[in-house]
Amino acid sequence: MSDKLHPVPDEWKSRAHVDRAKYEADYKRSIDDPEGYWGEVGKRLDWIKPYTKVKNTSFAPGNISIKWFEDGSLNVAANCIDRHLETRGDQTAIIWEGDDPKDSKHITYRELHENVCRLANVLKDRGVKKGDRVTLYLPMIPEAAYSMLACARIGAIHSIVFGGFSPDSLANRIEGCESRVVITADEGLRGGKKVPLKKNTDDAIARVGGEVDTVIVVTRTGGDVPMTDGRDVRYEDAVAAASADCPPEEMNAEDPLFILFTSGSTGKPKGVLHTTGGYLVYASLTHELIFDYHDGDIYWCTADVGWVTGHSYIVYGPLANGATTLMFEGVPNYPSISRFWDVVDKHKVNIFYTAPTAIRSLMGAGEEPVKRTSRQSLRLLGSVGEPINPEAWEWYFNVVGERRCPIVDTWWQTETGGILITPLPGAIDLKPGSATLPFFGVQPQLVDAEGNVIEGAADGNLCIVDSWPGQMRTVYGDHKRFEETYFSTYKNKYFTGDGCRRDEDGYYWITGRVDDVINVSGHRMGTAEVESSLVAHEKVAEAAVVGYPHDLKGQGIYAYVTLNAGVEGTDELKKELVAWVRKDIGPIASPDLIQFAPGLPKTRSGKIMRRILRKIAEDDFGALGDTSTLADPAVVDDLIDHRQNRK
Ligand code: PRX
């Protein structure tokens, strides 16, 4: 924690969209009169049929129902492209910066329109209709944005799977939303290395059976990939043959826009469903106000479109606002550790939004790689995905932004659709490490384990008491799971799964997940997923996975593994298990540390006591708490004796 206060610079008070007085007035209005507030904000979009109803939401047990602007109709692609054509057809919509610094291009709104319409027609030709699901498994290339918007244009629901996921994970996600169309690329390119996307897609489809009848393959590297006759289509050939005219489909505000699978405490990843009207209103408003976007600004969010940040703050929010958004294919340390700042200079980036894990790793390389670049164009910095430690915040502020650029530490989730707790750069004094105050319409509440509301300065579990337009509507195909996951722990409120502290100034400090979800380099992973992967290995009898503090990644993955009788726990086997999980789920799920454990601490009823495992992984033995309820307390001593060295 840091008590330092960085007041809003004078220059920002006058130039920003929102100053302190406006923040306070609008926040109050948004809470006292959500209908009035959002009714006005909703007009920032172009509606085919204007809404007359604004908010119809219930968090009541047994009746979780969230509807915004429910009688209005619109099209997301028309809002992100068509409505800008007259005034900014020749303005750059997307700056694409390739993995290789020699590769970059500018795509105007007019070009974006043409590309999206052609692809939309290709999808239609392949029989894709309103409501159908389309899986995207793509690198960070403009075609990823075209694909999202082409789906939105014809009312198809996209489900993006991060290119780092394995064939099995892709297969689960194709099955999970029953899509029969996949858009992929021959190979991805990251840090000079190729990623076999088409091969992975073929492997995934082999696992899901014959449901997938169309695979559209973008040529990225030109690598030689086998094409299946009748099923596989070359993107370039198909769009060249398609018409550039595709009228947007009229969508109800509550029609689905996309599904995004995300990890939870239990079971398989769930399909978070976002809809059309409320989502876009929220993404565009938050993008404009939090990043203080003004016409002509160059905005860069370094996320991947495989995560929600890429959905809301590379594609939908910025494009709805007619912004210029930069899409980066590469990684921060290729070809050199100055890459981010070189890209900032090359494209004169004004607003830069990244994750703490990237900042920490760049910080490790010292100041020189930053200082050799200019960065004079930068005006605002942002952080997302995990708590930012004050040291990293200060480095970002002092070295990268040269004390000139406020940092917006934005807290939100896949489920929330957009940012909920964040500074507004012209309105809110900053404290390093704090996401500060709620955005308009957002009412955070802290509760204790029993659900009692805690007022004032305190620690608790973070809930949100009323709906906001960007909120997820359901778990795809499983509304009961939606209700159980988010609304059953505490009644009548949305439970975020995060712990949080509120200080004397009412500032919020997110302390991390309080459930069995871990956050590795800003990527969300369910411990249960890693466990079920480990126990699927023939030599493993049982596994328990917890997070532990990791200097670069924020959290690392610590796996306790009980082997089958007679199997020897060797270093070789550890490597084998890491490779196993990597292949099964993807590199982001690789355990950092594996401890072979003859027994796991269990209650007499057989429940694994994760609290104890977490404390051992954290080297915090003094805080093990009560171990008397364990079936065999001696297990704990053995675990402590054989704990893995974190350094
Ligand atoms: O624990 C919080 C953390 O990331 C979780 C959400 O992960 P995901 O759905 O993958 O979305 C990440 C990008 C929005 C949250 O429950 N988190 C996200 N942003 C912050 C954060 N923790 C602290 N500070 C943040 N700014």
Boltz pocket constraint, residues with backbone or C-beta under 6 A from the ligand:
constraints:
  - pocket:
      binder: B
      contacts: [[A, 262], [A, 308], [A, 309], [A, 383], [A, 384], [A, 385], [A, 386], [A, 387], [A, 388], [A, 409], [A, 410], [A, 411], [A, 412], [A, 413], [A, 414], [A, 415], [A, 421], [A, 435], [A, 496], [A, 497], [A, 498], [A, 510], [A, 511], [A, 512], [A, 513], [A, 519], [A, 522], [A, 523], [A, 524]]
      max_distance: 6.0
